Amino acid sequence: MTPATDARPRPVDHYENFPVASWLCPPRLRQPVAAIYWFARTADDLADEGDAPAAQRLDDLETYGNDLQACLRGERDSGRWPSVFTPLRGAIDAFALPGEPLARLLDAFEQDVRKTAAGAGYADRAELLAYCSRSADPVGRLLLHLYGVHDAPALACSDAICSALQLVNFWQDVSVDVPRGRYYLPADDCRRFGIDPQAPGTWATHPRAPELVQALCHWARELMLAGAPLVHRVPGRGGWELRLVVQGGLRTLHRIERTGFRTMQQRPKLGARDLPPMLWQAARM
């Protein structure tokens, strides 16, 4: 663990479908980008990793949120997560990061805990997008803040990309999420394909399950392409990193398609062989 006196965030070594604080990111922004990433990653892990009961997860997230508020006020935090809040404090001080998007992330993770504990899912796409607006979109808005991009059209494109990335992750991870009681398939879409949204144990073997995943992947792709023009608004190397973020999401959808949209049985992942086509497509954007 990074010492509390060290403002450098940990390297990003968690598997993701897209680059985070890579060499394409301007050097002066790598530390704040990594600090934002680890704030979100750690909170997400508090919400869904390990075998802690829901009450403990919510208590930990409450303490985490209190530490965030202390960090924003320039006050002392609990000291439980020095490798998160020491770098984050530095990023807040250096770049005047707004606190509201960070708090929205925590609200989304708390919702995840409560829904999982209740065995609840999402009624429709609108409800799922409302969740993405708190679980994913704030990260994109924080990154645009670092680049000094604040206009409404750019923020809308960022929201589309981030929500699409979240949806791609959901459709990639169905085989992992469902056994853990995490249900992101919208009930309305399930019913369109004759699948009972109240019986997740039957989803993997339902003959129309691949059609459902295909339809949801098409939705995610449309959303990603709607936000893709943002790559021309982020300056310099950061714009190229964003191109690879977009292509990482699209390439994951390609991998899902290669499985026959059978992600209820297997979880496709990107590998080294996916980088050349991603670079080629990024250069053509």
N, C-alpha and C positions, 0 to 999 in steps of 0.2 A: 504494500500500500504506500502511496506517495505520502511523505511526511506532511504534517499540517502546515509547516513553514514553507513548503514548496508550492508555488503557484502554477506549476506545470501540470496539465491534466494527463491522465494515463493515455497511452497510445490506443487507437481504436483497433482492437483485435477481435471483436465480436463479429460473427458472420452477418453480413448485410448483402442485399441485392444491388447495392450502389456504393460508390466511393464516399468516404467521410474524411474530411481534412486530409486529402491525399496531396501528393506533390503538385497537383494542378491548383490547389487552393493557394492564394497569395500567402507568403510566409507570415505576414503580420496578422493574418486572420486564422491561422491554423490552431493556435491555442484557444481563442474564444469559441471557434467552431467545435473543437473537441470538448471544451467545457460544457457547452450546450448539449452536445451528444450524450456525455456521461451523466449529466443531470437527468435527462429523459430516460436513458437506458437503465440507470439505477432505480429510478422510480418504477419503471415498468417491471423490473425484476422483483421489486418488493411486492408488486401486485400479483404476479403470477408464477414466479419461480419457487422451487422448494415445496415443502409440505406444511407450511404454517397454516393454522386455521384463519378463517376470514377475519375474525375479530383482531387477531394479532397483526394481520396485514393492514387493516384499517388504522390500528394504533400506530404502526410504523409510518404509514403514509401521513398521518396527522403530525407526527414528530418531524417528519421530512418537510412538510409544509410550513411548520413553525420555524424550522431552520432556514427555509427560503425567505420567509418574511424578515427574520433577523438579518439575513445576508443583505436583503434589499435596504434595510434601515441602517446598515453599517454596525450592527450590534453583534454580540457574541452568540454563536449557535451552540447546539448540544455537544458538538465534537464527535458525533457518531460517524460522520461521513466526511472526513477532512479532504479526501482525494476528490470529492465532488464540490464542496462548497468553498474551499480555498481558491481553486482555479475559477469557479463561477464568480466569486466576489471580485477577482481581478478583472474578469471580462465585463462585469457590471460597471466597475469604476472606470475602466478604460474606454468603453464604448456606449455607456449610458443605456445598457440593455433595459427594455421595459419589463416590468414584473408581471403584467397581466397575462402574456402568453405562457410564461412559465407556470403560473397558477392554474391556467386552463388545462395544461397537461396533467397536473395532479388530480384535478376534478375528474378527468376522463379515466385515469387509472383507478380511482376510487369507485367509479361506476362499474368498471370491469370486475372488481372484487365483489361488489354487491350483486351484479347480474349472475356471475358464476355461482355464488353461494345460493342464489334462488333458482338456479337452473333456467334462467330466462334468456331469451334471444331478442331479436329485433323484428318489429312488425313489418317494416317495409324499407325500401331504399332510402327514403327521406330520413327515417330515424337513424339508420346506419350512417348516413352522411353527416347528420348532426353530431354523432359521436366522433367521426373523423375530424370534424371541425375543431374538436378539442384535443383529440389524441395525436393528430398529425399536423394539421395546418399551422399551429403555433410555431413549430420548428422552422418551417419555411419562412414565416414572417420574421422570425428572429434573424435568420440568415440574410434576408433582404435588408434588414436594419443594418447589419454589419457592412453591407455593400452600399448603403446610402440610397436604396431604392424604396420609395414610400408611396408611389401613386396607386390609385385604385385599380387600374387595369393590371398592373404588375402583381398586386396582391391577389387579385382574382385568379390569375394564371398560377401563382404559387400555390394557392389553396387547391386548385384542380390537380396539380402535380402531386401534392402531398396526400390528398385524399385518394388519388389513384394508386400511389405507392402503398398506402394502407390497405386498400382493397386487394391489390395484387398479393400482398402478404397473407391476407385472409384466405384467398382462394388457393394459394400455394400450401397453406398449413392446415387444411381441413382435416387431414388424417391425424394431425397432432392435437388440434384444438378440441375436436368433438369428444375423444376419450377423456379429456380433462374438464369437460363440462363447459366449454366455451363455444357459444353458438352465434355465428355471424351470418349465416345464410338467411336472408330476409324471408319471413314467413309468406309474404305475398308471392315471391318468386317460387318458393317451394310448392305452393298450391298450384301455380301455373303448370307445373310439370307432374302433378298428381302425387307429390311427396308430402307426407304428413309432417308439418313443422313441429308437432308435439312429440314425435317419435324419432329422436336423433339416432337411436340404435338401429333403425332400419335404413338410414340414408345410404350407407356405403354399399348396400346390396341392391338398392333400387335400380331397376333397369334404365331409368331416365335421369339418374344422377349426373352422368357426364353431360347431358344436354343442359342441365341446370348450371353446372360449372361453366360450360361454354358461354351461356348467356351472360353470366356474371363477369366473365373475363372480357367479353365484348364491351360491356358497360365500363369496365376499368380502362380498357384501351381508348375508348372514346374520350373519357375524362382526361387521360394522360395527353392525348393529342391536342385537346382543347387548351391545355396549359403550356404545351411545348414552345410556343413563340417566346416565352420568357427567356429562353436561352440567349436570345439576341439583345436582351436588356441588361443582363448581368455582365459587367465589364471584364475584359482581360481573361486571365486563366480561369477565373471563377466561372465564366460562362461556359468554358470547355468542361469543367467538372460537372456543371449542371447538365450539359449534354449527355454525359455518361450516366448521371443519375436517371434521366429520362430513359435512356437506352437500356439501363439495367432493369428498369421496370418492364419495358417492352420485351426485352429478351427473356425475362422470367415468364411472361405470358406465352412466349414461343415455346419455352420448355414445358409449360403446362399443356399446351396444345399437342406437343410430341408424345405426351403420356396418353393421348386420347381423352384429355380432360378428366382423368381418373385420379384426381388428387385426394379422393376419399380413401384411396388405398396406398398411395405413395406420395412422398414430398420431393418434388424436383428441386434441384439447387443449381446455381450457376457455378461453372468451373473455368479453368484456364482456357479451354477451347472456345468459350463464349466471348472472350475479350476481343479477338480480331474482328468478328462481325459487329460487335458493339462499337469499336473504334471507327469502322467503316461507315456505319450508319450515323454515328455522331458527326463525322466530317461532312456528311451530306445534308445535315439539318440547316 
